[in-house]
Amino acid sequence: MTTTPDTLRYTKEHEWIRVEGDVATIGITEYAQGELGDIVYVTLPARDTDVRQMSVFGTVEAVKTVSDLFAPVSGKIIDVNTALNDAPDTVNKSPFDDGWMIKVRMSNPAELEGLMSSQAYRELIGQ
């Protein structure tokens, strides 16, 4: 059974988002990293980059495939998890904590309304 914390919101593309004030921390779900397999490389944008909701903001490369990462919300990137450059497998070991990818200062918090609850995400992945 895959973990899907109730405190997070989710996208159908398997990103999670944790919101604190107007800052959103974003990563990929435990289900996504499990489907990808061993992650060997993560490409993320620089700080101060603007992202639009559902636009590609980076990629995750696993032994089997490369997958795009989609921004759940619009805003400006205020932090990037540069530790993933040296330890991309952190996404496999700790997808919801140490394996976070970017932090975005949201420009339109209303976009959160279109994201899935943990229950809706569990239904999406068949759990």
Secondary structure, DSSP 8 states (H G I E B T S, - for coil): -----TTSEE-TTSEEEEEETTEEEEEE-HHHHHHH-SEEEEE---TT-EE-TTSEEEEEEESS-EEEEE-SS-EEEEEE-THHHH-TTHHHH-TTTTT--EEEEES-GGGGGGSB-HHHHHHHTT-
